[in-house]
Amino acid sequence: MPTFDDEIMANIEKSVAEIPHPSQAPGTNLYGSTKIFPDYQAEGGESYFTLVHGIPHESSVSFVAVLQATRALRKGYESAIYFYGPGALACMDTRGFPTTGDVAFPGNQNMNDSIKTFIGEGGTVFCCRFGMALHGCREEDLIEGVIPAHPLDVQDAVIHYARKGAIINSTYNL
């Protein structure tokens, strides 16, 4: 710790002592666990469609959307995700530092790993070619199993899933 005068050191000690740490022991429940709604499962070929227009690592919105789509898949829904705009960046399998696939910081590969899990469990992933082009991404850099799609497919995919009666989760962040 840097050298401080007596007054600053006394204030540091007072500040640290104001609230005991840890305030709660590890494992302490801070929140209740009552689930309000039933744990719905898919019925007869129901679909769940997710749109992602968000930059990976800049917000949890995109990551949570993938987790929600995976949960729907596990509940028996035909589940698909369509990444467009800056969301296309999430589909790149060239993430990593210093080399592709390396974990540059904790959580660096969360999106990639989650998309791979989603595809591996039977989910469908589309990635807008225009979104890719806007960010200089190449089709050969897509995560294996991601389907490159025409920009006009964004709207028609929404229409397709709406006509099927799908639950549509549209996430968007700037």
Steps between C-alpha positions, in 0.01 A plus 500: 500500500630850427616714788228730639505746784343409835167671426449312172608170659251553784223570245594187304480286814168662599357447150600134483359435851159665437344190344623155603627285214381267384156626596358155431667163521547313171188299420263741674169532316443865414191437288199271515471209260126481434430461128175677411416344164485129412802346329337493158611239248439508126175352377463344158773657290499849650778735392714761671677757282763745622631805318833642620616847398769558760875513529655205684684599819352852502180396670355192662193530275641284219641238734176471698306467173712196407449351846122553473490339155697204636260467793205500256675231294542288812129545576420338166445808283631512145741784575683727258712813538553763231802727552491820294665842498775508762364171633676332207826550688386238753513230234870538424718207598812717473466650848794455735834648597784457439376225269157393377312309767714625789319649799635855510307584816250307714179470301666587166370180340158488673306602189688260274469213745129567554427519127691175445302335781173627351587361155632176651169445680299547180439875480514691173712814464476748214745785444424795273755542223447876497573518874815301433603728213446814710760375745745339257412144602543216252269203458789257540551644850153402621459252783442158346130442447403870475295562185586817304179676394398776260420839661139482378460175694485687833148622437385183324635286784288702745196450274577127469521450876203728572285294261612188685378662821851513646596686811721779365768654718654804333805648669656825391772718642724770367 
